[in-house]
Amino acid sequence: MFRSKITSSAARAGVTVVFAASRDGALAAMQSDQPTLVILDLNSRRTDPLGIVQTMKQDTALASIRVVGFVSHVDVNTVNAARAAGVDEVLARSAFTTQLPDLLAGR
């Protein structure tokens, strides 16, 4: 559901998006074509979003990339862990959906 929302919002904004299916894939994509924004599903078990952020923050080439994460609003532990790991903005899923066009536009 979120992938299709991101894809359609990106198309309307004229922004290219790349989806990664794994932690290593995400990091490799960032290193080969440094993005201006990384969006993470913080509840994803497949991609290890907090591990991605921790690795990004330790890599001088990736540390300054803005990271926005979306999460279930009731998952307080993940919200706190994401902030501690260095996620720049943590949003509830509903807020993420509402703010997505602005995020993709760089606002």
C-alpha atoms as an extended CHARMM CRD file, in Angstrom:
* protein
*
       107  EXT
         1         1  MET       CA              0.0000000000        0.0000000000        0.0000000000  PROA      1               0.0000000000
         2         2  PHE       CA              2.7120000000        2.5160000000        0.9410000000  PROA      2               0.0000000000
         3         3  ARG       CA              4.8330000000        1.5830000000       -2.0510000000  PROA      3               0.0000000000
         4         4  SER       CA              2.0220000000        2.5330000000       -4.4250000000  PROA      4               0.0000000000
         5         5  LYS       CA              1.4030000000        5.8010000000       -2.5400000000  PROA      5               0.0000000000
         6         6  ILE       CA              5.0820000000        6.6810000000       -2.7110000000  PROA      6               0.0000000000
         7         7  THR       CA              5.2940000000        5.7510000000       -6.3970000000  PROA      7               0.0000000000
         8         8  SER       CA              2.2530000000        7.8020000000       -7.3930000000  PROA      8               0.0000000000
         9         9  SER       CA              3.2620000000       10.8140000000       -5.2830000000  PROA      9               0.0000000000
        10        10  ALA       CA              6.7960000000       10.6810000000       -6.6940000000  PROA      10              0.0000000000
        11        11  ALA       CA              5.4730000000       10.5680000000      -10.2500000000  PROA      11              0.0000000000
        12        12  ARG       CA              3.3270000000       13.6460000000       -9.6030000000  PROA      12              0.0000000000
        13        13  ALA       CA              6.3150000000       15.4420000000       -8.0660000000  PROA      13              0.0000000000
        14        14  GLY       CA              8.6770000000       14.3970000000      -10.8670000000  PROA      14              0.0000000000
        15        15  VAL       CA             10.9430000000       12.6220000000       -8.3910000000  PROA      15              0.0000000000
        16        16  THR       CA             12.7670000000        9.3690000000       -9.0080000000  PROA      16              0.0000000000
        17        17  VAL       CA             12.3710000000        6.7370000000       -6.3100000000  PROA      17              0.0000000000
        18        18  VAL       CA             14.2870000000        3.5330000000       -5.7760000000  PROA      18              0.0000000000
        19        19  PHE       CA             12.9360000000        0.7600000000       -3.5720000000  PROA      19              0.0000000000
        20        20  ALA       CA             15.3200000000       -1.6000000000       -1.8440000000  PROA      20              0.0000000000
        21        21  ALA       CA             14.3260000000       -5.0800000000       -0.7240000000  PROA      21              0.0000000000
        22        22  SER       CA             17.1500000000       -5.5130000000        1.7830000000  PROA      22              0.0000000000
        23        23  ARG       CA             19.4770000000       -3.6180000000        4.0680000000  PROA      23              0.0000000000
        24        24  ASP       CA             22.4660000000       -4.2700000000        1.8090000000  PROA      24              0.0000000000
        25        25  GLY       CA             20.4690000000       -3.2910000000       -1.2650000000  PROA      25              0.0000000000
        26        26  ALA       CA             19.4220000000       -0.0180000000        0.3260000000  PROA      26              0.0000000000
        27        27  LEU       CA             22.9650000000        0.8860000000        1.3410000000  PROA      27              0.0000000000
        28        28  ALA       CA             24.3630000000       -0.0560000000       -2.0590000000  PROA      28              0.0000000000
        29        29  ALA       CA             21.7490000000        2.0850000000       -3.8180000000  PROA      29              0.0000000000
        30        30  MET       CA             22.5590000000        5.0540000000       -1.5760000000  PROA      30              0.0000000000
        31        31  GLN       CA             26.2860000000        4.6960000000       -2.1490000000  PROA      31              0.0000000000
        32        32  SER       CA             25.9780000000        4.4680000000       -5.9330000000  PROA      32              0.0000000000
        33        33  ASP       CA             23.5090000000        7.3230000000       -6.3930000000  PROA      33              0.0000000000
        34        34  GLN       CA             23.3090000000        9.4490000000       -3.2770000000  PROA      34              0.0000000000
        35        35  PRO       CA             19.6950000000       10.4720000000       -2.6420000000  PROA      35              0.0000000000
        36        36  THR       CA             18.4590000000       13.6800000000       -1.0390000000  PROA      36              0.0000000000
        37        37  LEU       CA             15.9340000000       11.7810000000        1.0750000000  PROA      37              0.0000000000
        38        38  VAL       CA             15.6260000000        8.2580000000        2.4400000000  PROA      38              0.0000000000
        39        39  ILE       CA             12.2040000000        7.0210000000        3.5010000000  PROA      39              0.0000000000
        40        40  LEU       CA             12.0700000000        3.9680000000        5.7490000000  PROA      40              0.0000000000
        41        41  ASP       CA              9.2330000000        1.7710000000        6.9000000000  PROA      41              0.0000000000
        42        42  LEU       CA             10.3600000000        1.4820000000       10.4960000000  PROA      42              0.0000000000
        43        43  ASN       CA              8.2100000000       -1.5990000000       11.0500000000  PROA      43              0.0000000000
        44        44  SER       CA              9.8750000000       -3.5290000000        8.2200000000  PROA      44              0.0000000000
        45        45  ARG       CA             11.4730000000       -6.7540000000        9.3960000000  PROA      45              0.0000000000
        46        46  ARG       CA             12.9870000000       -7.4750000000        5.9930000000  PROA      46              0.0000000000
        47        47  THR       CA             15.1350000000       -4.3660000000        5.5350000000  PROA      47              0.0000000000
        48        48  ASP       CA             16.4180000000       -3.6680000000        9.0900000000  PROA      48              0.0000000000
        49        49  PRO       CA             15.6140000000        0.0570000000        8.9570000000  PROA      49              0.0000000000
        50        50  LEU       CA             17.3830000000        0.9270000000       12.2050000000  PROA      50              0.0000000000
        51        51  GLY       CA             20.4920000000       -0.9130000000       11.0230000000  PROA      51              0.0000000000
        52        52  ILE       CA             20.3650000000        1.0850000000        7.7940000000  PROA      52              0.0000000000
        53        53  VAL       CA             20.2310000000        4.3630000000        9.7110000000  PROA      53              0.0000000000
        54        54  GLN       CA             23.0520000000        3.3770000000       12.0430000000  PROA      54              0.0000000000
        55        55  THR       CA             25.2660000000        2.4430000000        9.0820000000  PROA      55              0.0000000000
        56        56  MET       CA             24.3540000000        5.6660000000        7.2660000000  PROA      56              0.0000000000
        57        57  LYS       CA             25.2420000000        7.8190000000       10.2550000000  PROA      57              0.0000000000
        58        58  GLN       CA             28.6690000000        6.1420000000       10.4970000000  PROA      58              0.0000000000
        59        59  ASP       CA             29.4520000000        6.7250000000        6.8070000000  PROA      59              0.0000000000
        60        60  THR       CA             30.5720000000       10.3020000000        6.1340000000  PROA      60              0.0000000000
        61        61  ALA       CA             29.2280000000       10.1370000000        2.5650000000  PROA      61              0.0000000000
        62        62  LEU       CA             25.7450000000        9.1390000000        3.7610000000  PROA      62              0.0000000000
        63        63  ALA       CA             25.4680000000       10.7670000000        7.1890000000  PROA      63              0.0000000000
        64        64  SER       CA             23.9610000000       14.0320000000        5.9530000000  PROA      64              0.0000000000
        65        65  ILE       CA             21.1310000000       12.4270000000        3.9470000000  PROA      65              0.0000000000
        66        66  ARG       CA             17.7510000000       13.2860000000        5.4380000000  PROA      66              0.0000000000
        67        67  VAL       CA             15.9490000000       10.2250000000        6.8140000000  PROA      67              0.0000000000
        68        68  VAL       CA             12.1930000000       10.0760000000        7.3330000000  PROA      68              0.0000000000
        69        69  GLY       CA             10.6410000000        6.9990000000        8.8830000000  PROA      69              0.0000000000
        70        70  PHE       CA              7.0250000000        5.9810000000        9.1700000000  PROA      70              0.0000000000
        71        71  VAL       CA              5.7040000000        3.6770000000       11.8560000000  PROA      71              0.0000000000
        72        72  SER       CA              2.5600000000        2.4700000000       13.5490000000  PROA      72              0.0000000000
        73        73  HSD       CA              1.5600000000        5.2010000000       15.9730000000  PROA      73              0.0000000000
        74        74  VAL       CA              1.1910000000        2.6880000000       18.7940000000  PROA      74              0.0000000000
        75        75  ASP       CA              4.7470000000        1.3390000000       18.4170000000  PROA      75              0.0000000000
        76        76  VAL       CA              6.3740000000        3.6890000000       20.9180000000  PROA      76              0.0000000000
        77        77  ASN       CA              9.4730000000        1.5110000000       21.3330000000  PROA      77              0.0000000000
        78        78  THR       CA             10.2750000000        1.7140000000       17.6260000000  PROA      78              0.0000000000
        79        79  VAL       CA              9.6040000000        5.4670000000       17.5850000000  PROA      79              0.0000000000
        80        80  ASN       CA             12.0850000000        5.9920000000       20.4200000000  PROA      80              0.0000000000
        81        81  ALA       CA             14.6610000000        3.6150000000       18.9030000000  PROA      81              0.0000000000
        82        82  ALA       CA             14.4030000000        5.3690000000       15.5280000000  PROA      82              0.0000000000
        83        83  ARG       CA             15.0080000000        8.7720000000       17.0730000000  PROA      83              0.0000000000
        84        84  ALA       CA             17.9600000000        7.4000000000       19.0460000000  PROA      84              0.0000000000
        85        85  ALA       CA             19.4070000000        5.8300000000       15.8680000000  PROA      85              0.0000000000
        86        86  GLY       CA             19.3100000000        9.1800000000       14.0530000000  PROA      86              0.0000000000
        87        87  VAL       CA             16.1070000000        9.1720000000       12.0240000000  PROA      87              0.0000000000
        88        88  ASP       CA             15.5020000000       12.8710000000       11.3190000000  PROA      88              0.0000000000
        89        89  GLU       CA             11.7240000000       12.7040000000       11.2980000000  PROA      89              0.0000000000
        90        90  VAL       CA              9.5240000000        9.9140000000       12.6400000000  PROA      90              0.0000000000
        91        91  LEU       CA              5.9170000000       10.0020000000       11.4750000000  PROA      91              0.0000000000
        92        92  ALA       CA              2.8590000000        7.9420000000       12.2110000000  PROA      92              0.0000000000
        93        93  ARG       CA              1.6800000000        6.1820000000        9.0630000000  PROA      93              0.0000000000
        94        94  SER       CA             -1.3400000000        8.4710000000        8.7120000000  PROA      94              0.0000000000
        95        95  ALA       CA              0.8110000000       11.6080000000        9.0090000000  PROA      95              0.0000000000
        96        96  PHE       CA              3.3200000000       10.1720000000        6.5480000000  PROA      96              0.0000000000
        97        97  THR       CA              0.6070000000        9.6250000000        3.9630000000  PROA      97              0.0000000000
        98        98  THR       CA             -0.6530000000       13.1790000000        4.4050000000  PROA      98              0.0000000000
        99        99  GLN       CA              2.8070000000       14.7630000000        4.3010000000  PROA      99              0.0000000000
       100       100  LEU       CA              4.2780000000       12.5940000000        1.5320000000  PROA      100             0.0000000000
       101       101  PRO       CA              3.8430000000       15.1070000000       -1.3150000000  PROA      101             0.0000000000
       102       102  ASP       CA              5.6280000000       17.7900000000        0.7110000000  PROA      102             0.0000000000
       103       103  LEU       CA              8.3870000000       15.4000000000        1.7480000000  PROA      103             0.0000000000
       104       104  LEU       CA              9.0360000000       14.4310000000       -1.8640000000  PROA      104             0.0000000000
       105       105  ALA       CA              9.0280000000       18.0970000000       -2.8710000000  PROA      105             0.0000000000
       106       106  GLY       CA             11.8000000000       18.7310000000       -0.3420000000  PROA      106             0.0000000000
       107       107  ARG       CA              9.7050000000       20.7130000000        2.1090000000  PROA      107             0.0000000000
